[in-house]
């Protein structure tokens, strides 16, 4: 047993010796890099700060030696972390010679420099890039008696940083701030807190200062479970979009947002659920009112797909509201067009029915605009206006023209007197018949009969001559053959 214990201690000693030897060699290597390749040294320094923030340093001796070698010095044991997310930038976008990657690189360089300069005025700060974020490790130099006062100072510094970058460089930031930690080993916890606070941008909106101490849930407070968006309310929103009623759709959407973000604020996981649920509702409405083969449908669905990646519910709601308005406007335009087509079709059918009614009842001497309107249960003046809009002719003129057309047919038959014809086509007075006939035909009924008789006789004579000539030709040909 004593032998086993001795062997175990020997292995531990060798392991520790190997670790110390590794650190010693690493320290010597850093010294060489600092002298010969300062750029590589700076990259290693940034990587060390990055690993310190992420909690990937296990060896206390390595930590202490690395702090010395990288010349990282702290003024106190109180730490906090800022996380900066660049929302928008316009500082270098107007230069066409710079590609997008170089623009982002320059913007991050500006933000890192400004952040480090502001922090180091009163405290000790180091800024590194982690993924798409900038993390600022802050070591407090001037310390107030209470944590609340210290956090207020950090918030004031964050606001100053945000405003300076906005006003001078047109760079918009969302900044999250961790709580205070009283040990260098708490830096990684502070970094994780700042990331958690930044996630609440989904609820609070972008371009904000979000403090972990503000969003941290008090254990004594009972959080609201789930979120409020029942099926009935979803159906109301869908029906409003389908009807093109933007006012009602916006009112419903605002009620959902007010209930879940202000009255009973939801937790971050349920905020994500609510975001996707609202987007799903609009997609469902779009499927019911649009043709999937249309370009407008594809464009709207592309917007919804883009909004699924939005990092802020406030930004998503603003764009979603604009999309709903666009869909409602398009729906209204389509409905108006459809209603216009239906109205035109109805007016066309009404016109045809009125013409058929006139043709059928033209012999009735009481037939007039009032009687036609009474039959179709439409006010006579309005019916006459609709009829004229469709045909270009007044309803009374059409009644008279139909009667005159039938009178002409009867005149050609030559079986009735003009007085009888006047009565047969619905004129109660023969003088009215003569006057209207001349108005529409340019001649009197008697003259029209005279011309028609002459035309008939001339036609008979032509037929007789043609027939007699053909008979003579056939006869002569027959005789020659014999």
VMD Tcl script that draws the C-alpha trace (Angstrom):
set ca {
  {0.00 0.00 0.00}
  {2.85 2.36 0.92}
  {4.45 1.53 -2.42}
  {1.20 2.37 -4.32}
  {0.83 5.69 -2.48}
  {4.42 6.54 -3.31}
  {3.88 5.77 -6.99}
  {0.71 7.92 -7.09}
  {2.51 10.88 -5.51}
  {5.36 10.44 -7.97}
  {2.90 10.58 -10.93}
  {1.28 13.74 -9.51}
  {4.69 15.35 -9.06}
  {5.71 14.45 -12.61}
  {2.42 15.79 -13.98}
  {2.78 19.07 -12.13}
  {6.40 19.33 -13.17}
  {5.40 18.77 -16.77}
  {2.72 21.49 -16.50}
  {5.17 23.94 -14.98}
  {7.71 23.08 -17.66}
  {5.08 23.68 -20.35}
  {4.19 27.05 -18.85}
  {7.89 27.94 -18.59}
  {8.45 27.10 -22.24}
  {5.29 29.03 -23.17}
  {6.60 32.03 -21.22}
  {9.94 31.87 -22.99}
  {8.14 31.58 -26.33}
  {6.04 34.67 -25.55}
  {9.16 36.63 -24.72}
  {10.67 35.71 -28.09}
  {7.43 36.63 -29.91}
  {7.22 39.97 -28.10}
  {10.72 40.82 -29.28}
  {10.71 39.41 -32.82}
  {7.00 39.25 -33.84}
  {4.86 41.72 -31.90}
  {1.85 41.12 -34.18}
  {1.76 37.44 -33.27}
  {2.19 38.41 -29.63}
  {-0.86 40.70 -29.82}
  {-2.94 37.94 -31.40}
  {-2.00 35.57 -28.57}
  {-2.83 38.30 -26.05}
  {-6.30 38.77 -27.54}
  {-6.83 35.01 -27.63}
  {-5.93 34.82 -23.93}
  {-8.47 37.53 -23.05}
  {-11.05 35.72 -25.16}
  {-10.44 32.44 -23.31}
  {-10.51 34.28 -19.99}
  {-13.96 35.65 -20.83}
  {-15.22 32.25 -21.99}
  {-13.88 30.48 -18.86}
  {-11.44 28.25 -20.72}
  {-8.47 28.74 -18.33}
  {-8.21 25.93 -15.78}
  {-4.72 26.37 -14.40}
  {-4.34 29.14 -11.77}
  {-0.56 29.27 -12.22}
  {-0.96 29.57 -15.99}
  {-3.50 32.36 -15.46}
  {-1.24 34.37 -13.20}
  {1.81 33.93 -15.42}
  {-0.14 34.79 -18.56}
  {-1.46 37.99 -16.98}
  {2.14 39.00 -16.25}
  {3.48 38.06 -19.67}
  {0.65 39.78 -21.54}
  {0.99 42.83 -19.27}
  {-2.64 42.69 -18.20}
  {-2.99 44.53 -14.91}
  {-6.06 45.06 -12.79}
  {-6.74 47.82 -10.26}
  {-9.31 45.98 -8.14}
  {-11.12 42.69 -7.67}
  {-14.41 43.99 -9.11}
  {-15.21 43.08 -12.72}
  {-18.02 43.51 -15.23}
  {-18.45 42.76 -18.93}
  {-20.06 44.75 -21.72}
  {-21.25 42.99 -24.88}
  {-21.64 45.19 -27.95}
  {-23.76 44.24 -30.93}
  {-23.49 46.44 -34.04}
  {-27.02 46.94 -35.39}
  {-26.35 49.29 -38.31}
  {-23.50 51.37 -39.67}
  {-23.25 54.08 -42.32}
  {-19.80 55.45 -41.66}
  {-17.97 53.73 -44.54}
  {-20.87 52.44 -46.60}
  {-20.69 55.28 -49.15}
  {-17.24 54.23 -50.36}
  {-17.73 51.90 -53.37}
  {-14.09 50.78 -53.28}
  {-14.51 48.95 -49.96}
  {-16.12 45.52 -49.94}
  {-18.55 44.42 -47.25}
  {-16.02 42.41 -45.22}
  {-13.62 45.33 -45.09}
  {-16.46 47.68 -44.07}
  {-17.41 45.42 -41.15}
  {-13.76 45.09 -40.15}
  {-13.31 48.86 -40.10}
  {-16.53 49.45 -38.18}
  {-15.54 46.91 -35.52}
  {-12.11 48.53 -35.26}
  {-13.75 51.93 -34.66}
  {-16.11 50.52 -32.04}
  {-13.29 48.65 -30.27}
  {-11.11 51.77 -30.14}
  {-13.89 54.07 -28.88}
  {-15.04 51.52 -26.28}
  {-11.50 50.94 -24.94}
  {-10.77 54.67 -24.77}
  {-13.97 55.46 -22.87}
  {-13.55 52.57 -20.41}
  {-9.93 53.39 -19.65}
  {-10.73 56.95 -18.67}
  {-11.97 55.80 -15.25}
  {-11.41 52.05 -15.26}
  {-9.30 49.33 -16.88}
  {-10.78 47.83 -20.03}
  {-9.90 45.28 -22.69}
  {-11.97 44.73 -25.86}
  {-11.93 41.55 -27.96}
  {-14.05 40.18 -30.78}
  {-15.96 36.97 -30.08}
  {-17.98 35.61 -32.99}
  {-20.05 38.57 -34.26}
  {-19.91 40.47 -30.97}
  {-17.45 42.71 -29.18}
  {-16.83 41.87 -25.52}
  {-15.45 44.53 -23.16}
  {-13.84 43.27 -19.94}
  {-14.09 46.08 -17.38}
  {-12.08 46.21 -14.16}
  {-13.45 48.95 -11.93}
  {-10.84 51.41 -10.71}
  {-12.96 54.01 -8.90}
  {-15.40 52.11 -6.70}
  {-18.49 53.46 -4.95}
  {-19.73 52.02 -1.64}
  {-22.79 50.32 -3.20}
  {-23.15 48.00 -6.16}
  {-26.13 50.02 -7.37}
  {-23.98 53.14 -7.70}
  {-21.25 51.20 -9.53}
  {-23.77 49.66 -11.96}
  {-25.26 53.12 -12.58}
  {-21.78 54.38 -13.48}
  {-21.33 51.52 -15.93}
  {-24.73 52.26 -17.49}
  {-23.86 55.95 -17.84}
  {-20.60 54.99 -19.56}
  {-22.49 52.65 -21.93}
  {-24.92 55.43 -22.85}
  {-22.02 57.78 -23.56}
  {-20.40 55.11 -25.72}
  {-23.62 54.50 -27.64}
  {-24.27 58.20 -28.27}
  {-20.69 58.97 -29.32}
  {-20.64 56.18 -31.90}
  {-24.08 57.19 -33.16}
  {-23.40 60.91 -33.49}
  {-19.84 60.83 -34.75}
  {-19.69 57.61 -36.78}
  {-23.37 56.79 -37.51}
  {-22.96 53.40 -35.83}
  {-25.94 51.97 -33.90}
  {-25.24 49.65 -30.97}
  {-27.11 47.41 -28.58}
  {-25.12 47.15 -25.33}
  {-25.66 44.61 -22.56}
  {-24.07 44.95 -19.12}
  {-23.39 42.16 -16.63}
  {-23.67 42.43 -12.87}
  {-20.57 43.01 -10.74}
  {-18.28 40.10 -9.81}
  {-15.64 40.30 -7.08}
  {-13.08 37.87 -8.43}
  {-11.07 37.38 -11.59}
  {-12.63 33.91 -11.78}
  {-16.04 35.58 -12.04}
  {-15.16 37.21 -15.38}
  {-16.54 34.26 -17.34}
  {-19.78 34.41 -15.33}
  {-20.03 38.13 -16.07}
  {-19.54 37.46 -19.77}
  {-22.30 34.83 -19.73}
  {-24.61 37.28 -17.93}
  {-23.99 39.91 -20.61}
  {-24.87 37.37 -23.30}
  {-28.08 36.45 -21.47}
  {-28.98 40.13 -21.17}
  {-28.32 40.67 -24.87}
  {-30.79 37.93 -25.74}
  {-33.53 40.07 -24.18}
  {-33.13 42.36 -27.15}
  {-35.81 40.11 -28.65}
  {-38.29 41.55 -26.11}
  {-36.89 45.00 -25.34}
  {-35.84 45.93 -28.85}
  {-32.53 46.77 -30.52}
  {-30.32 49.85 -29.95}
  {-30.96 49.64 -26.20}
  {-28.84 49.50 -23.05}
  {-29.80 46.21 -21.37}
  {-28.54 45.54 -17.85}
  {-28.51 42.03 -16.45}
  {-29.54 43.39 -13.05}
  {-32.70 44.82 -14.64}
  {-33.82 41.65 -16.40}
  {-32.73 39.18 -13.71}
  {-35.78 37.38 -12.29}
  {-36.36 37.83 -8.58}
  {-36.96 34.34 -7.06}
  {-39.79 35.79 -4.97}
  {-41.65 36.93 -8.10}
  {-43.88 34.39 -9.78}
  {-43.31 34.75 -13.53}
  {-46.22 34.64 -15.95}
  {-46.51 31.16 -17.41}
  {-46.75 30.96 -21.21}
  {-48.20 33.73 -23.35}
  {-51.66 34.95 -24.37}
  {-52.61 34.33 -28.00}
  {-55.76 32.15 -28.17}
  {-57.09 30.57 -31.35}
  {-60.06 32.94 -31.38}
  {-57.79 35.99 -31.46}
  {-55.67 34.40 -34.18}
  {-58.80 33.78 -36.26}
  {-59.87 37.42 -35.79}
  {-56.49 38.55 -37.12}
  {-56.68 36.14 -40.08}
  {-60.22 37.25 -40.97}
  {-59.24 40.93 -40.77}
  {-56.32 40.35 -43.17}
  {-58.52 38.33 -45.53}
  {-61.10 41.14 -45.54}
  {-58.44 43.77 -46.17}
  {-59.37 45.50 -42.89}
  {-55.97 46.89 -41.89}
  {-57.34 48.93 -38.97}
  {-58.86 45.87 -37.32}
  {-55.81 43.71 -38.07}
  {-53.46 46.28 -36.50}
  {-55.76 46.71 -33.48}
  {-55.74 42.94 -32.90}
  {-51.97 42.70 -33.31}
  {-51.40 45.62 -30.95}
  {-53.64 43.98 -28.35}
  {-51.56 40.78 -28.49}
  {-48.32 42.74 -28.12}
  {-49.63 44.90 -25.28}
  {-50.84 41.85 -23.36}
  {-47.63 39.83 -23.74}
  {-44.93 42.50 -23.61}
  {-46.35 45.16 -21.29}
  {-49.22 43.88 -19.12}
  {-47.85 40.39 -18.48}
  {-44.27 40.33 -19.87}
  {-43.41 36.89 -21.17}
  {-40.15 35.05 -20.61}
  {-37.54 34.94 -23.35}
  {-38.36 31.38 -24.53}
  {-42.06 32.20 -24.83}
  {-41.22 35.49 -26.58}
  {-39.55 33.39 -29.29}
  {-42.67 31.22 -29.50}
  {-44.89 34.29 -29.81}
  {-42.71 35.70 -32.59}
  {-42.99 32.55 -34.70}
  {-46.70 32.21 -33.91}
  {-47.48 35.72 -35.19}
  {-45.45 35.13 -38.34}
  {-47.28 31.83 -38.82}
  {-50.65 33.61 -38.54}
  {-49.81 36.03 -41.35}
  {-48.50 33.16 -43.49}
  {-51.78 31.27 -42.97}
  {-53.83 34.30 -44.00}
  {-51.63 34.79 -47.04}
  {-52.16 31.17 -48.12}
  {-55.94 31.64 -48.06}
  {-56.09 34.85 -50.11}
  {-53.21 34.47 -52.58}
  {-52.25 32.19 -55.41}
  {-48.96 30.42 -54.54}
  {-47.86 30.78 -58.17}
  {-48.03 34.59 -58.08}
  {-44.91 36.72 -57.63}
  {-46.57 38.81 -54.92}
  {-47.18 35.70 -52.82}
  {-43.55 34.62 -53.15}
  {-42.32 38.11 -52.21}
  {-44.51 38.24 -49.09}
  {-43.40 34.77 -48.00}
  {-39.77 35.83 -48.49}
  {-40.37 38.74 -46.10}
  {-41.89 36.39 -43.50}
  {-38.94 34.01 -43.87}
  {-36.55 36.92 -43.34}
  {-38.45 38.04 -40.24}
  {-37.96 34.62 -38.63}
  {-34.31 35.62 -38.20}
  {-35.10 38.99 -36.59}
  {-33.35 39.55 -33.27}
  {-35.94 41.95 -31.86}
  {-39.70 41.51 -31.55}
  {-40.10 45.29 -31.83}
  {-38.28 45.41 -35.18}
  {-40.12 42.30 -36.33}
  {-43.50 43.81 -35.39}
  {-42.75 47.03 -37.26}
  {-41.89 45.16 -40.46}
  {-44.74 42.68 -39.94}
  {-47.21 45.56 -39.56}
  {-45.97 47.04 -42.84}
  {-46.39 43.66 -44.51}
  {-49.94 43.29 -43.15}
  {-50.81 46.75 -44.50}
  {-49.40 45.81 -47.90}
  {-51.41 42.56 -47.93}
  {-54.60 44.37 -46.83}
  {-54.17 47.06 -49.49}
  {-53.65 44.39 -52.15}
  {-56.68 42.47 -50.88}
  {-58.84 45.60 -50.98}
  {-57.71 46.36 -54.51}
  {-58.53 42.81 -55.58}
  {-61.92 42.93 -53.83}
  {-62.77 46.25 -55.44}
  {-61.78 44.87 -58.82}
  {-63.86 41.75 -58.25}
  {-66.81 43.79 -57.04}
  {-66.49 46.03 -60.09}
  {-66.44 43.01 -62.39}
  {-69.48 41.56 -60.63}
  {-71.26 44.91 -60.86}
  {-70.46 45.19 -64.56}
  {-71.75 41.69 -65.14}
  {-74.92 42.45 -63.17}
  {-75.47 45.67 -65.13}
  {-74.96 43.81 -68.39}
  {-77.53 41.21 -67.39}
  {-79.93 43.95 -66.24}
  {-79.58 45.74 -69.58}
  {-80.28 42.54 -71.51}
  {-83.33 41.83 -69.34}
  {-84.66 45.37 -69.86}
  {-84.25 45.05 -73.63}
  {-86.03 41.68 -73.58}
  {-88.85 43.17 -71.49}
  {-89.25 46.06 -73.97}
  {-89.30 43.69 -76.94}
  {-91.95 41.59 -75.26}
  {-94.21 44.48 -74.16}
  {-93.64 47.10 -76.90}
  {-97.28 46.72 -78.05}
  {-98.49 47.94 -74.66}
  {-99.41 51.63 -75.04}
  {-98.77 52.10 -71.29}
  {-95.17 50.96 -71.58}
  {-92.87 53.71 -70.30}
  {-89.84 54.23 -68.05}
  {-91.96 54.14 -64.89}
  {-93.51 50.79 -65.78}
  {-90.12 49.26 -66.63}
  {-88.66 50.52 -63.33}
  {-91.64 49.16 -61.39}
  {-91.20 45.74 -63.01}
  {-87.49 45.55 -62.06}
  {-88.11 47.19 -58.67}
  {-85.69 50.03 -59.42}
  {-86.44 53.73 -59.34}
  {-87.18 54.79 -62.92}
  {-84.69 57.70 -63.03}
  {-81.90 55.52 -61.59}
  {-82.74 52.67 -63.97}
  {-82.67 55.07 -66.92}
  {-79.23 56.34 -65.79}
  {-77.82 52.82 -65.41}
  {-79.22 51.83 -68.80}
  {-77.73 54.88 -70.50}
  {-74.34 54.28 -68.84}
  {-74.31 50.76 -70.28}
  {-75.76 51.39 -73.78}
  {-75.19 55.08 -74.39}
  {-78.92 55.56 -75.13}
  {-81.81 56.71 -73.00}
  {-84.40 54.16 -71.97}
  {-87.30 56.10 -73.57}
  {-85.39 56.38 -76.85}
  {-84.89 52.62 -76.90}
  {-88.60 52.00 -76.29}
  {-89.49 54.28 -79.22}
  {-86.84 52.76 -81.50}
  {-88.09 49.23 -80.79}
  {-91.63 50.32 -81.68}
  {-90.47 52.04 -84.89}
  {-88.46 48.93 -85.89}
  {-91.56 46.74 -85.55}
  {-93.61 49.36 -87.41}
  {-91.20 49.17 -90.37}
  {-91.65 45.41 -90.52}
  {-95.43 45.83 -90.61}
  {-95.22 48.51 -93.31}
  {-93.22 46.15 -95.53}
  {-95.92 43.48 -95.12}
  {-98.48 46.00 -96.53}
  {-101.49 44.37 -94.85}
  {-102.28 47.16 -92.37}
  {-103.00 50.85 -92.57}
  {-100.65 53.27 -90.93}
  {-103.23 54.01 -88.21}
  {-103.52 50.30 -87.42}
  {-99.74 49.90 -87.40}
  {-99.48 52.82 -84.95}
  {-101.81 51.01 -82.55}
  {-100.16 47.62 -83.09}
  {-96.71 48.84 -82.05}
  {-97.95 50.63 -78.93}
  {-98.52 54.25 -79.96}
  {-101.79 55.57 -78.53}
  {-101.80 58.55 -80.93}
  {-101.06 58.35 -84.65}
  {-99.54 61.84 -84.66}
  {-96.93 60.73 -82.12}
  {-96.20 57.74 -84.32}
  {-95.68 59.94 -87.41}
  {-93.52 62.44 -85.50}
  {-91.23 59.81 -83.93}
  {-91.00 57.81 -87.18}
  {-89.72 60.87 -89.01}
  {-87.38 61.70 -86.11}
  {-85.63 58.32 -86.20}
  {-85.95 57.43 -89.94}
  {-85.82 60.91 -91.52}
  {-89.01 60.31 -93.55}
  {-92.72 59.86 -92.84}
  {-94.31 56.39 -92.63}
  {-96.22 57.09 -95.89}
  {-93.02 57.98 -97.73}
  {-91.33 54.86 -96.29}
  {-94.25 52.72 -97.60}
  {-94.02 54.36 -101.02}
  {-90.29 53.71 -101.24}
  {-90.73 50.14 -100.07}
  {-93.45 49.51 -102.73}
  {-91.21 50.88 -105.46}
  {-88.33 48.77 -104.26}
  {-90.55 45.71 -104.29}
  {-91.78 46.41 -107.88}
  {-88.27 47.08 -109.12}
  {-87.14 43.86 -107.63}
  {-90.00 41.97 -109.25}
  {-89.20 43.48 -112.67}
  {-85.55 42.61 -112.39}
  {-86.47 39.08 -111.43}
  {-88.89 38.84 -114.36}
  {-86.39 40.12 -116.92}
  {-83.69 37.84 -115.62}
  {-86.03 34.85 -115.63}
  {-87.40 35.63 -119.14}
  {-83.88 36.09 -120.55}
  {-82.77 32.79 -119.11}
  {-85.85 31.10 -120.61}
  {-85.10 32.48 -124.11}
  {-81.47 31.36 -123.86}
  {-82.46 27.82 -122.90}
  {-85.10 27.67 -125.69}
  {-82.73 28.85 -128.41}
  {-80.07 26.43 -127.31}
  {-82.56 23.58 -127.43}
  {-83.66 24.44 -130.97}
  {-80.06 24.57 -132.18}
  {-79.41 21.15 -130.77}
  {-82.43 19.74 -132.57}
}
mol new
graphics top color blue
foreach p $ca { graphics top sphere $p radius 0.5 }
foreach p [lrange $ca 0 end-1] q [lrange $ca 1 end] { graphics top cylinder $p $q radius 0.2 }
display resetview
